Amino acid sequence: MTAATYDLAIIGGGIGGSALATVMQRAGRSCLLLERTTEFPDRTKGEWIAPWGIAEAQRLGVLDVIASARGHVIRRHVSFDPARDPDEVLATPTELALLPGVDGPMTQRHPDACQALFDAATAAGADARRGVEDIAIGLEPQATVTWRVDTGTHEATACIIVGADGRNSMVRRTLGFELQKDPPHHYFSGVLVDGADGFPEELQAIGTERDVHFLVFPQGAGRVRLYLGFGLDQPKRFTGPEGPQTFVDAFHFECMPASEALASATPVSPCATYPNEDTWVDVPVRDGVVLIGDAAGWNDPITGQGQSIALRDVRIVSEVLQASDDWTAAAFTPYVEERRERMRRLRFGASMQSAIFNEFGPDAAARRLRAWDRMEAEPELSLPVVSSMIGPELAPPEVFTDDAWRRVLDD
């Protein structure tokens, strides 16, 4: 068996892997792109790109590709609560054109965005393979990848292997990278609905009522991705054949006037439940390999940072790869250091958002209102939460400290 040779062997053809293959192939570097699935699945998440992620896509030159997959721009945000007048909430939305040249976050089906980027990588000249099985990797004496398809077993060598293969990364596990984890603090479920034409298309909404935290992200033409956060004592709340409909039925909210349009919509996706937690790899590189996206650790999904994180990873890693032919682990030190601090700040912001919105009962409701009052009086206190929109690097470091936490949330 003769091994083909590439500059990069990228394991995982989702957002991060396909975006990196597109960028590097356009830069004249040969890429092998291996994707396990023959059709990207709906995993109920990864369907909202923050404004700072849109800015990363622009810098990478792939925003047009992502937008072509029915990308829908959301321009305003509202936060509902039983203690707030819903008419006043709707009359005073937050405008989401928060960064120069970015009109707001973008939503779409995650499988559609993945497919668009995979096609772009192929069009750029990457050797993109699907339906691959039994992938195995090695780094000695050089980076090597083997895999199997219906036609037999294949082998390739590369200057570097990129692990872009998601939360259960084979690359991370095979090479012994340690995944750090914070304890999960609640569950999240998501469902895509169609026929929700009564909900404003350019308005995203979040809120807390009863024992759930709800999030609403329109995708245009009556399609909306809905999420619910709830307690760790209810892992089976939306499981089983009736799960999607039970989930949609839960969207009868008194504090959100347009919720009836959502509760009467038709579920058109699976309903998956997963624990919300933060994870990270302290040093996601070593000689011959680099991890990006969820393979290198993910942020608590309550703030929807997954795609933005992956696109930032691609941008920084691709800059290192294009800067010189030194692709040793030491060359990726800027990536390691930036990602470590980025994920720390995003963990802080997600924890604060969860403490505000995803805790239930009278004490939690009082804490939520108190936090809002304090952030309104001192806008800089809201920066840990706002950083999920503008990017964590734009907020000063002092807002990601225990003192800032106490000023927002302590009694």
C-alpha positions in Angstrom: 0.0 0.0 0.0 1.5 3.3 -1.1 0.9 6.3 1.2 -0.1 9.6 -0.3 1.5 12.7 1.2 -0.2 15.9 2.2 0.7 19.0 4.1 -2.3 18.6 6.5 -4.3 15.6 7.4 -7.5 17.0 9.0 -9.7 14.5 11.0 -13.3 15.8 11.1 -15.1 17.6 8.3 -17.4 19.8 10.4 -17.2 23.6 10.8 -13.6 23.7 12.0 -12.1 21.0 9.9 -13.8 22.1 6.6 -13.1 25.8 7.2 -9.4 25.0 7.9 -9.1 22.8 4.8 -10.7 25.6 2.7 -8.4 28.3 4.0 -5.2 26.2 3.8 -6.0 24.8 0.4 -6.6 28.3 -0.9 -3.2 29.2 0.5 -1.6 26.5 -1.5 -1.2 23.8 1.1 -2.4 20.3 0.3 -5.1 19.0 2.7 -6.6 15.5 3.3 -10.0 15.9 4.9 -11.6 12.8 6.5 -15.2 12.8 7.7 -16.9 9.8 9.3 -20.5 10.6 8.4 -22.0 10.4 4.9 -24.6 13.0 5.9 -24.1 15.6 8.7 -26.5 14.8 11.5 -28.8 17.3 13.4 -27.3 17.4 16.9 -29.7 20.1 18.1 -26.9 22.6 18.6 -24.3 24.7 16.8 -27.0 26.8 15.0 -26.1 30.3 16.2 -22.9 32.2 15.4 -22.1 35.2 17.6 -21.2 38.5 16.1 -17.5 37.9 17.0 -17.7 34.5 15.2 -19.1 36.3 12.1 -16.1 38.6 12.2 -13.8 35.6 12.3 -15.6 34.1 9.3 -15.1 37.4 7.5 -11.3 37.4 8.2 -11.1 33.8 7.0 -12.9 34.5 3.8 -15.6 31.9 4.4 -18.6 34.0 5.5 -20.1 33.9 2.1 -19.9 30.1 2.2 -21.6 29.9 5.6 -24.2 32.5 4.6 -25.1 30.6 1.4 -26.4 27.7 3.6 -29.6 29.7 4.4 -27.8 31.9 6.8 -30.2 34.2 8.6 -29.2 37.4 10.4 -30.8 38.3 13.7 -30.8 42.0 14.5 -32.4 42.4 18.0 -32.4 40.7 21.4 -34.9 40.7 24.2 -34.9 39.1 27.7 -38.3 38.1 29.1 -39.1 37.5 32.8 -42.4 37.2 34.8 -41.4 40.3 36.7 -41.0 42.4 33.5 -43.8 44.0 31.5 -43.6 42.1 28.2 -44.8 45.1 26.1 -42.0 47.2 27.6 -39.5 44.4 26.8 -40.6 44.2 23.2 -40.5 48.0 22.9 -36.9 48.3 24.1 -34.9 45.5 22.4 -31.1 45.5 22.3 -29.6 46.1 18.8 -27.1 43.4 17.8 -25.0 45.3 15.3 -22.3 45.4 18.0 -19.2 45.1 15.8 -18.1 47.0 12.8 -19.3 45.4 9.6 -21.4 42.8 11.4 -25.2 43.2 11.4 -25.8 40.6 14.1 -25.5 36.9 14.8 -26.3 34.4 12.2 -28.5 31.3 12.5 -29.0 28.2 10.3 -29.1 24.4 10.5 -25.7 23.2 11.6 -25.7 20.3 9.1 -26.3 22.8 6.3 -23.4 25.0 7.3 -21.1 22.0 7.7 -22.0 20.7 4.2 -21.5 24.2 2.6 -18.0 24.4 4.1 -17.2 20.7 3.2 -18.2 21.5 -0.4 -16.0 24.7 -0.3 -13.0 22.7 0.9 -13.6 20.2 -2.0 -13.9 23.0 -4.5 -10.7 24.5 -3.2 -8.9 21.3 -4.1 -8.8 19.4 -0.7 -8.9 15.6 -0.9 -12.1 15.3 1.0 -13.4 11.8 1.9 -16.7 10.8 3.5 -18.0 7.7 5.2 -14.5 6.8 6.4 -14.2 4.2 9.2 -11.5 2.8 11.5 -9.3 5.9 11.4 -6.0 5.4 13.1 -3.2 7.9 13.5 0.5 7.8 14.5 3.2 10.4 14.9 6.4 8.3 14.7 8.5 8.4 12.7 6.2 10.9 10.9 2.5 11.8 11.1 0.5 9.0 9.5 -3.2 8.4 9.0 -4.9 5.1 8.0 -8.6 4.6 7.3 -11.0 2.2 5.7 -13.8 2.7 3.2 -15.8 0.2 1.0 -12.9 0.1 -1.5 -10.4 -0.9 1.1 -7.8 0.5 3.5 -5.9 3.7 2.7 -2.9 5.4 4.2 -1.5 8.9 4.1 1.4 10.8 5.6 1.3 14.5 6.5 3.4 17.3 8.0 0.8 17.7 10.7 -2.4 16.1 11.8 -5.3 18.3 12.9 -7.9 16.9 15.3 -11.2 18.6 14.4 -13.3 15.6 15.3 -15.6 17.0 18.0 -16.4 16.3 21.6 -15.6 12.6 21.4 -12.4 13.2 19.5 -10.5 10.1 18.5 -7.4 12.2 17.9 -7.5 13.6 21.5 -8.1 10.2 23.1 -5.6 8.3 21.0 -2.8 10.7 21.7 -3.6 11.1 25.4 -4.6 14.8 25.6 -6.2 15.3 29.0 -9.7 16.9 28.9 -10.4 19.1 31.9 -14.1 19.4 33.0 -16.2 21.6 35.2 -19.1 19.8 36.9 -22.4 20.1 34.8 -24.9 22.4 36.4 -28.0 21.8 34.3 -29.4 20.1 31.2 -30.2 21.6 27.9 -32.5 20.3 25.2 -33.2 21.7 21.7 -35.7 21.3 18.9 -36.1 22.8 15.5 -39.7 23.9 14.7 -41.3 25.0 11.4 -44.5 27.0 10.9 -43.7 29.5 13.6 -44.6 32.4 11.3 -46.1 34.5 14.1 -42.7 35.0 15.8 -40.6 38.0 14.7 -37.9 36.8 12.3 -35.2 39.2 13.3 -35.7 38.9 17.1 -33.9 36.4 19.4 -35.3 35.9 22.9 -34.3 34.4 26.2 -36.0 34.2 29.5 -36.9 32.2 32.6 -40.3 31.1 33.7 -41.5 28.3 36.0 -38.6 25.8 36.1 -37.0 26.4 32.7 -34.7 28.8 30.9 -35.8 29.3 27.3 -34.0 30.5 24.2 -35.5 31.3 20.8 -33.4 31.7 17.6 -35.3 32.3 14.4 -33.8 30.9 11.2 -36.2 32.7 8.8 -39.3 31.6 6.9 -41.1 30.4 10.0 -38.3 28.1 11.1 -37.0 28.5 14.7 -34.5 26.7 16.9 -35.7 26.4 20.4 -33.8 25.5 23.6 -34.8 24.8 27.2 -32.5 24.6 30.2 -33.7 22.7 33.3 -32.5 20.9 36.4 -30.1 18.0 36.6 -32.8 16.0 38.4 -34.8 15.7 35.2 -32.6 13.9 32.6 -35.5 12.2 30.9 -37.8 15.2 30.8 -37.9 15.3 27.0 -36.8 11.8 26.0 -38.6 9.2 24.1 -40.8 9.3 20.9 -43.0 12.0 22.4 -40.0 14.1 23.4 -40.1 16.7 20.6 -43.8 17.4 21.0 -43.5 17.5 24.8 -40.7 20.0 24.4 -42.7 22.3 22.1 -45.7 22.1 24.4 -43.6 23.6 27.1 -43.3 26.8 25.2 -46.6 28.3 26.6 -45.0 31.2 28.5 -47.0 34.0 30.1 -44.0 36.4 30.1 -43.5 36.1 26.3 -46.4 37.2 24.2 -45.3 35.5 21.0 -44.7 32.1 22.6 -48.0 30.7 21.3 -46.6 30.9 17.8 -43.8 28.6 19.0 -46.0 26.3 21.1 -48.2 25.7 18.0 -45.3 25.1 15.6 -44.3 21.7 14.3 -41.2 20.0 15.5 -39.0 18.9 12.6 -35.9 17.6 14.4 -34.8 15.2 17.1 -34.8 16.4 20.7 -31.5 15.7 22.3 -30.7 16.4 26.0 -27.2 17.0 27.1 -25.5 18.3 30.3 -24.2 21.8 30.1 -20.6 21.9 31.2 -17.3 23.6 30.3 -14.3 21.5 29.1 -10.8 22.4 27.9 -7.4 21.0 27.0 -4.7 23.0 28.6 -2.2 22.5 25.8 -4.0 21.3 22.6 -0.8 20.9 20.6 2.3 18.7 20.4 4.8 18.0 17.7 2.9 16.8 14.7 -0.6 17.4 15.9 -3.0 20.3 16.9 -6.6 20.1 18.2 -9.2 22.7 17.2 -12.9 23.2 17.9 -14.7 20.9 20.4 -11.8 18.4 20.1 -9.8 21.0 22.1 -12.6 21.5 24.6 -15.9 23.3 24.5 -17.7 26.1 26.3 -21.0 25.6 28.2 -23.6 25.7 25.4 -25.8 28.2 27.3 -24.0 31.0 25.5 -23.8 29.3 22.1 -20.1 29.9 21.5 -19.2 26.6 19.7 -19.0 27.8 16.1 -17.3 31.1 17.0 -14.7 29.2 19.1 -14.0 26.9 16.1 -13.7 29.7 13.7 -11.3 31.6 16.0 -9.2 28.4 16.3 -9.1 28.1 12.5 -8.0 31.6 12.1 -5.1 31.5 14.6 -3.9 28.0 13.6 -4.1 28.9 9.9 -2.0 32.0 10.5 0.6 30.0 12.3 0.6 27.5 9.4 1.0 30.2 6.8 3.6 32.2 8.6 6.5 29.7 8.1 7.3 26.0 7.6 8.0 25.6 11.3 5.0 23.6 12.4 6.5 22.3 15.7 4.5 22.6 18.9 6.5 25.6 19.9 5.2 27.5 16.8 1.7 27.2 18.2 2.4 28.9 21.5 0.3 32.0 20.5 -2.6 29.7 19.8 -2.2 27.8 23.1 -2.0 31.0 25.2 -4.8 32.8 23.5 -7.1 29.9 23.6 -6.5 29.2 27.3 -7.4 32.7 28.3 -10.3 32.9 25.8 -11.9 29.7 27.2 -11.3 30.9 30.8 -13.2 34.1 30.1 -16.0 32.3 28.3 -16.3 29.9 31.2 -16.7 32.8 33.5 -19.3 34.5 31.3 -21.3 31.3 30.8 -21.3 30.6 34.6 -22.6 34.1 35.2 -25.3 33.8 32.6 -26.3 30.4 34.0 -26.5 31.9 37.6 -28.7 34.7 36.3 -31.0 32.8 33.9 -30.8 29.1 34.7 -31.6 29.0 38.4 -35.2 28.7 39.5 -37.4 29.5 42.5 -38.1 32.7 44.5 -34.4 33.3 45.6 -33.2 32.8 42.0 -35.8 35.2 40.7 -34.8 37.9 43.2 -31.1 37.4 42.4 -31.9 37.8 38.7 -33.7 41.1 39.2 -30.9 42.3 41.5 -28.3 41.4 38.9 -30.2 43.3 36.2 -30.5 46.4 38.3 -26.8 46.3 39.1 -25.7 45.9 35.5 -28.0 48.7 34.4 -26.5 51.0 37.1 -22.9 49.9 36.2 -22.8 48.7 32.6 -19.3 47.4 32.9 -20.6 44.6 35.1 -22.5 43.2 32.2 -19.4 42.7 30.1 -18.8 39.0 31.1 -22.2 38.3 29.5 -21.9 40.7 26.6 -18.5 39.1 25.8 -20.4 36.2 24.3 -21.5 38.6 21.6 -18.5 40.9 21.1 -15.7 38.4 21.9 -14.0 37.8 25.3 -10.9 39.7 24.3 -12.7 43.1 24.1 -13.6 43.2 27.8 -11.0 44.2 30.3 -9.5 41.3 32.4 -10.9 42.7 35.7 -14.5 41.9 34.7 -13.6 38.2 34.8 -12.7 38.0 38.5 -14.3 36.9 41.8 -14.8 40.5 42.7 -16.8 41.2 39.6 -18.9 38.1 40.3 -19.7 39.3 43.8 -20.6 42.7 42.6 -23.2 41.2 40.2 -24.5 38.2 42.1 -23.9 38.4 45.8 -26.7 39.3 48.2 
